[in-house]
Amino acid sequence: MTDVLTEPRVEISFDEFYAKYFLPKQQKLQAQDAQWRDEAFVAGPITVCGLPLRGMTPYDLGILHGLENPFVVGGQVTPERVAQFLAVLVDPPPRGWWRRRKFIRHVAAYSFASSIREIRDYVKRMFYASDVAFVEPGDKPSNQGSRPEPLSIVSSVVMSLASHTGWSETEILQMRLARVFQYRKAIAERQAGAPSFSYSDKVVSEALEAHGRYMATGELPTI
């Protein structure tokens, strides 16, 4: 919800309220769910900041975490940190003086604001289907509260997949994170005997809260 309008309250059912104010958002997120779910199993690179990046793996996450890159641990984002993130994941790696020079020039010339936006979107795609409350750029590590550490999440995922599939640690660490999290989600759903929530399901909770506010105060959400 971005803006709030207030008008004399008129009785409106939840279904009508939902269809008018929240259905388009859910449809958009459902399309995103499907795209990101399928994308996890596509082997090709993902274009970020005009560069071909491979899908982040648990091993890559470990490197970025060790470097304390703000896109995975929080903190201040700088142009140098943007370049660091991209250098870890660009395919092929910028090895050799000529490739490094070309890479640095490209990153320096690319819009800093666009770089942050595109990397954030990439990270969201990689953590799709996970239960990690991933850190947004600009968050301070001291304000992370009880958010799970990404590496502890990865270790539990590796254990879960290894025990259910027989895959080795090496195999799992080299898989795309988005794929790893989907496998774990499938295992959890099988054990629970019910599907888990997706991004689009959260819209229903938002709508229930907004409908309750409207019935109490007349506030209308502007989506």
C-alpha positions in Angstrom: 0.0 0.0 0.0 1.5 3.3 -1.1 -1.2 6.0 -0.5 -4.4 6.0 1.5 -7.7 7.5 0.5 -10.6 8.0 2.9 -14.2 8.1 1.9 -17.6 7.6 3.6 -17.7 3.8 4.4 -19.9 1.8 2.2 -20.5 -1.9 2.9 -18.5 -4.0 0.5 -17.8 -7.7 0.6 -14.2 -8.9 0.8 -14.5 -10.6 -2.6 -15.5 -7.3 -4.2 -12.8 -5.4 -2.3 -10.2 -7.9 -3.3 -11.2 -7.9 -7.0 -11.1 -4.1 -7.2 -7.9 -3.4 -5.3 -5.7 -6.5 -5.0 -6.5 -9.0 -7.8 -4.3 -7.2 -10.4 -1.4 -7.3 -8.0 -1.8 -11.0 -7.3 -2.0 -11.7 -11.0 1.2 -9.8 -11.6 2.9 -11.7 -8.8 1.6 -15.1 -10.0 3.2 -14.4 -13.4 6.4 -13.5 -11.6 6.2 -16.7 -9.5 5.9 -18.7 -12.7 8.8 -16.9 -14.5 11.2 -17.2 -11.5 10.2 -20.8 -10.9 11.0 -21.8 -14.5 14.1 -19.6 -14.7 15.8 -21.5 -11.9 16.1 -24.5 -14.3 17.4 -22.6 -17.3 21.2 -23.1 -17.6 21.9 -19.8 -19.5 23.2 -16.6 -18.0 21.1 -13.9 -16.5 21.8 -10.4 -17.8 22.5 -7.9 -15.0 24.0 -4.5 -15.5 24.6 -5.4 -19.1 26.8 -8.4 -18.1 26.1 -12.1 -18.3 25.9 -13.5 -14.8 25.6 -17.2 -13.9 23.0 -18.2 -11.4 24.3 -17.7 -7.9 25.3 -21.0 -6.2 25.7 -21.7 -2.5 29.4 -21.6 -3.1 29.1 -18.1 -4.6 27.0 -17.0 -1.6 29.8 -18.2 0.7 32.3 -16.1 -1.2 30.1 -13.0 -1.1 29.4 -13.5 2.5 33.1 -13.8 3.3 33.7 -10.6 1.4 30.9 -9.0 3.5 29.2 -7.8 0.3 26.3 -5.6 1.3 23.9 -7.3 -1.2 24.0 -10.4 1.0 25.0 -9.2 4.5 23.7 -5.6 4.5 25.6 -2.3 4.8 26.4 0.6 2.6 26.5 0.0 -1.1 29.3 1.7 -3.1 30.4 1.5 -6.7 33.3 -0.7 -5.5 30.9 -3.1 -3.9 28.8 -3.3 -7.0 31.9 -4.2 -9.0 32.8 -6.8 -6.4 29.4 -8.5 -6.6 29.5 -8.6 -10.4 33.1 -9.8 -10.5 32.2 -12.9 -8.5 29.3 -13.9 -10.8 30.1 -12.6 -14.2 30.6 -15.4 -16.8 33.3 -15.7 -18.0 35.3 -14.2 -15.0 37.3 -11.0 -15.8 40.7 -12.7 -15.7 43.7 -11.2 -17.5 44.5 -7.5 -17.7 42.5 -6.9 -20.8 39.3 -8.5 -19.5 39.7 -6.8 -16.1 40.1 -3.4 -17.7 37.1 -3.9 -20.0 35.0 -5.1 -17.0 36.0 -2.2 -14.8 35.3 0.3 -17.6 31.9 -1.2 -18.2 30.8 -1.2 -14.6 32.1 2.4 -14.1 30.1 3.6 -17.1 26.9 1.8 -16.0 24.3 3.8 -14.0 25.0 3.3 -10.3 21.2 3.5 -9.4 20.4 1.0 -12.2 23.1 -1.3 -10.9 21.7 -1.4 -7.4 18.1 -2.0 -8.7 19.2 -4.8 -11.1 21.4 -6.6 -8.5 18.6 -6.4 -6.0 16.2 -8.0 -8.5 18.8 -10.7 -9.2 19.2 -11.5 -5.5 15.4 -11.8 -5.1 15.4 -14.2 -8.0 18.1 -16.4 -6.5 16.4 -16.5 -3.1 13.0 -17.2 -4.6 11.3 -20.1 -2.8 13.6 -19.7 0.2 12.6 -18.6 3.7 15.5 -16.2 4.0 14.6 -12.6 4.9 17.3 -11.3 2.6 19.0 -8.1 3.4 18.2 -5.0 1.3 21.1 -2.7 0.3 21.4 0.0 2.9 20.4 -2.1 5.8 22.8 -2.0 8.7 24.0 -5.3 10.1 23.2 -4.1 13.6 19.5 -3.8 12.5 19.1 -7.3 11.1 17.5 -8.5 14.3 16.7 -12.2 14.2 17.1 -12.6 10.4 18.6 -16.0 9.6 22.2 -15.9 8.5 22.3 -17.0 4.8 25.1 -19.5 5.3 23.3 -21.3 8.1 20.3 -21.5 5.8 22.5 -23.0 3.1 24.0 -25.6 5.4 20.5 -26.8 6.4 19.5 -26.9 2.7 22.6 -29.0 1.8 21.9 -31.4 4.7 18.2 -31.7 3.6 18.9 -32.3 -0.1 21.8 -34.7 0.6 19.7 -36.8 3.0 16.7 -37.0 0.6 18.5 -37.4 -2.8 21.9 -38.8 -2.1 23.6 -35.9 -3.9 27.1 -35.0 -2.7 27.9 -31.7 -1.0 30.0 -30.7 -4.0 27.0 -31.2 -6.4 24.7 -29.2 -4.2 27.1 -26.3 -3.7 27.4 -25.9 -7.5 23.6 -25.8 -8.1 21.8 -22.5 -8.6 20.4 -21.3 -5.3 17.0 -20.8 -6.8 16.9 -24.4 -7.8 18.3 -25.6 -4.5 15.6 -23.7 -2.6 12.9 -25.2 -4.9 14.1 -28.7 -4.2 14.0 -28.0 -0.5 10.5 -26.5 -0.8 9.3 -29.6 -2.7 10.7 -31.9 0.1 8.9 -29.8 2.8 5.6 -29.8 0.9 5.8 -33.6 0.5 6.5 -34.0 4.2 3.7 -31.6 5.2 1.3 -33.0 2.6 0.3 -29.5 1.5 1.7 -26.7 -0.7 3.6 -23.9 0.9 3.0 -20.2 0.4 4.4 -18.1 -2.5 4.9 -14.4 -3.0 1.4 -14.1 -4.6 -0.3 -15.7 -1.6 0.9 -12.8 0.6 -1.5 -10.5 -1.3 -4.4 -12.2 0.3 -3.1 -11.4 3.8 -2.6 -7.8 2.8 -6.1 -7.6 1.4 -7.7 -9.0 4.6 -5.9 -6.4 6.7 -6.8 -3.6 4.3 -10.5 -4.7 4.2 -10.6 -4.7 7.9 -9.2 -1.2 8.0 -11.8 -0.1 5.4 -14.7 -1.5 7.3 -13.5 0.2 10.5 -12.3 3.6 9.2 -13.2 3.9 5.5 -9.5 3.9 4.4 -9.1 2.7 0.8 -5.8 1.4 -0.4 -4.3 2.8 -3.6 -2.3 0.0 -5.3 
